[in-house]
Amino acid sequence: MESLMIDKTKSTPEINFDINSGTLWIKGESFPENAAKFYTPILNWIKEYLKKSTSEMVFEFEIIYFNSSTSKIFMTLFDLLDDEVQDGKKVVVNWRCDKENETAIECGEEFKEDLELLPFNILLL
């Protein structure tokens, strides 16, 4: 399995999933016209990686802005990771946002509330 890297565009974030470090970054803005089309291959890659990896994984989200369809995709991802933690995997999510971005902070708090076991840190920059 290879690392996954996708350059950012005007409407999609940078994806940098490094299998050597176990750190998976999603950074930028996310408001693609078709979020499912953009994120489905990424979610499939993550599912495959979760099957193969035995080391700790850190998901770093530094999203400045995202639309509601991206929010649904993120919740799907967080639910998947929450299930993995319940099965004994070591996974951490760091939700990084500007301390002035109240919307991003509130969204992070809402995501965190919906999770059972997944360590979800809100880091203010």
N, C-alpha and C positions, 0 to 999 in steps of 0.2 A: 504494500500500500504506500502511496506517495502522499506528501503534503499537498494541501489544496490552497492555491493562491488565485484570487480573482481581483483584478484592479477595480477601484471605485469608478463610478460614472457620476453623472449629474444626479441620478435618481437611485443609485444602488451603492451599498457600502463596500469598503475594502474587506475582503475575506482573506485571512492569513492563518491557516491551520497547520501548525508545525508539529509533525508526528514525533520528531526527535525530542522536543522540549515538553510536549503534551499541552502546549498553550495554544488556544484557539481564539483568535481575535476577530471581532466584527466591529468595524470602525467607520463612522461617517454618517451619511443620511440614507434613509431607506423609504422610498416612496415609488417603487417600480409600478408600471402600468399593470403588470400581472405578477403579483407577489408570489403566488403559487408556482408559476413557471420559473421565476428566478430562484426561489428557495428550495424547491423539490430536490434538485440534484445535490444541494448542500446538505439537506436533511438526510438524504440517502447516504452521502459520504459519512456523516456523523454516525449514523446507525451502524455502518460497516466498521468504522473506527472503534465504536464502543464494543463491538463483538470481539475485536482483535486485541485491543489494548488492555494491559493489566496494571499500568501505572496510573498515578493520579493525573487528572485532567483539570485544567483551569480554563474556563471560558471567560474571556475579557470582552465586555460590550462597552463600546464608547460611541453611543449613538446620539447625535445632536438632535435629529428629528426623524420621526417615523410615522407612517400612516396607520390607519386602523387595520388594513389587511396584513401589514407587517406585524402588528401587535398580535394578531391571531397566530401567525407563524411562530413568533417568539414564544407564545404561551404553549404551543404544541411542543416546541423544543424543550422548554423548561419542564413540562410534564414528563417528557421522555427522560430527561436527566434525573428528575425526581424519582422515577421508577428505577433507574439504574442505581441510585444511592440506596434505595430500599433493598436492592439485590446485592448490596455490598461493595459497589464501585465507589471509588474516591473521586468525587467531582465537586468543583467549587465554581460558582459564578460570581464575577466581579462586575457590577453594574456601575460604570464610571460616568459621572456627569458633572458638568460645571455647577458649582454651588449657586450660581445665579439662574440656572435653568429649572425653574419650579416644576414645569411639566414633566421633564425627564425624571426628576426626583420622585414625583408623585406616581409616575408609571412604574418606576422601580419598586416603590413601596407596595403598589397593587400586585405586581408580579410576585413579590416576596410573600404576601399574605396568602396567596393561592397555593403555595407549596407546602408540603409536609416535612420533608427531611433535607431537601437540597440546600446546602449552605449558600446563601445569597447575600452578598455584601454590597452595600450601596456606598461607593467611594466618591466623595465630593472633591473636585479638582479646583 
